[in-house]
Amino acid sequence: MKDKTDRGGPQVDSSRRKFIGVAAGVSAAMVAPGVILHSVSAAPRSEPVTSAVRWGLLVDTAKCADGCSACVDACNQENGLNLQDKPEGLSEPKWDSQKALWIRKIKLQDNQTGRITNLPMMCQHCEHPPCVDVCPTGASFKRADGIVMVDRHTCIGCRYCMIACPYKARSFIHHDTNDQLTRAPRGKGCVESCNLCVHRRDTGEDSTACVDACAAEGHHAIVFGDLKDPESRISQQLRDMPSRQVREDLALNTGVRYSGV
């Protein structure tokens, strides 16, 4: 009797199978000479996120240049916010108040000395985030590595988190998103905010778009790194220079710190 597993079809040559496996694993696919469909610089995360690290930022306000928007522009491009188009019939003032912005440059003035300080303001990635506490669906959450995020699939657009955030760091998507990036999906009716370039975190990259842009401008005002690693650059700088949190009175233990404020 013939073995039921033998279907009589052609056998796959082992060397051919090996070639197919290698071809599938390369980081770029060529469809024509000089044309590349896709290129991946790093492999996706294979291990779960753990609390062994806590990602954060340190901003040296003495180096943050007045009038510079490099960090804002880089964030917009990295996350597809630059693809937003003003809906037809909407006034410019209303569009300015509604379009998403994950980083904004603000000025602080000392009431006693009149000294003005420039700094970028984004989600502060609190250890005890108020946005998470008030979210009725769990869409606002904090990862084990300290990154505060929004799950757009469970966000119902109630905007409680926007009210609870003392930093006004979240945006609501009022209009259809016709253009968006695969690495940063967006959707009408959802809340969103800075996520420390989480797509980079999950492919093993060690920086953020705002940090890279600030460095490219020669300012080097923003440092990114692991707050739990005593040997990381951010931990060393936090030891070497005085820094503080915005709204320290709230005891949120923010992951973003500022020096010179």
Buried (B, 14 or more C-beta within 10 A) or exposed (E): EEEEEEEEEEEEEEEEEEEEEEEEEEEEEEEEEEEEEEEEEEEEEEEEBEEEBBBBBBBBBEBBBEEBBBBBBBBBBBBBBEBBEBEEEEEEEEBEEBBBBBBBBEEBEEEEEEEEBBBBBBBBBBBEBBBBEBBEEEBBBBBEBBBBBBEBEBBEBBEBBBEBBBBEBBBBBBBEBEEBBEBBBBBEEBBBBBBBBBBBBBBEEEBBBBBBBBBEBEBEBBBBBBBBBEEBEBBBBBEEEEBEBBEEEBEBBBBBBBBBB
